[in-house]
Amino acid sequence: SSKIRQLLRLVKSTVENTGTQPNKRGTTVSGVKGPKKSNDKDVLRIPNKNSQKEL
């Protein structure tokens, strides 16, 4: 049980250091990072296709 508690402490410390707090803001972490990454990919893909067509 002591090993499990140590692992939980490590997880809590890493979460506090990153500041994401998935327990309190689970939806914001996945909801904010997810769409931004997908939108960035879409935005990067569109100009790449246009530039290739122009070339």
C-alpha positions as CSV (number, residue, x, y, z in Angstrom):
1,S,0.0,0.0,0.0
2,S,2.9,2.3,0.7
3,K,4.2,1.9,-2.9
4,I,0.7,2.8,-4.3
5,R,0.6,5.9,-2.1
6,Q,4.0,6.9,-3.4
7,L,2.8,6.5,-7.0
8,L,-0.3,8.6,-6.2
9,R,1.9,11.3,-4.7
10,L,4.1,11.4,-7.8
11,V,1.1,11.7,-10.0
12,K,-0.4,14.5,-7.9
13,S,3.0,16.3,-7.9
14,T,3.4,16.1,-11.6
15,V,-0.2,17.3,-12.2
16,E,0.4,20.2,-9.8
17,N,3.6,21.1,-11.6
18,T,2.0,21.1,-15.0
19,G,-1.0,23.0,-13.7
20,T,-3.5,21.1,-15.8
21,Q,-5.5,19.7,-12.9
22,P,-7.4,17.0,-14.9
23,N,-9.5,16.1,-11.8
24,K,-10.9,19.6,-11.5
25,R,-10.8,20.6,-15.1
26,G,-10.9,17.4,-17.0
27,T,-13.0,18.7,-19.9
28,T,-10.9,21.9,-20.4
29,V,-7.6,20.0,-20.7
30,S,-8.9,17.6,-23.4
31,G,-11.3,20.2,-24.9
32,V,-8.9,23.0,-25.1
33,K,-5.8,21.1,-26.3
34,G,-7.7,18.7,-28.6
35,P,-9.4,21.2,-30.9
36,K,-6.4,23.6,-31.0
37,K,-4.2,20.8,-32.2
38,S,-6.7,19.6,-34.8
39,N,-7.3,23.2,-36.0
40,D,-3.6,23.9,-36.2
41,K,-3.2,20.8,-38.3
42,D,-6.1,21.8,-40.6
43,V,-4.7,25.3,-40.9
44,L,-1.2,24.0,-41.8
45,R,-2.6,21.5,-44.3
46,I,-4.7,24.0,-46.3
47,P,-1.8,26.4,-47.1
48,N,0.5,23.5,-47.9
49,K,-2.0,22.2,-50.4
50,N,-2.4,25.7,-51.9
51,S,1.3,26.3,-52.1
52,Q,1.8,22.9,-53.8
53,K,-0.9,23.7,-56.4
54,E,0.7,27.2,-57.0
55,L,4.1,25.6,-57.5
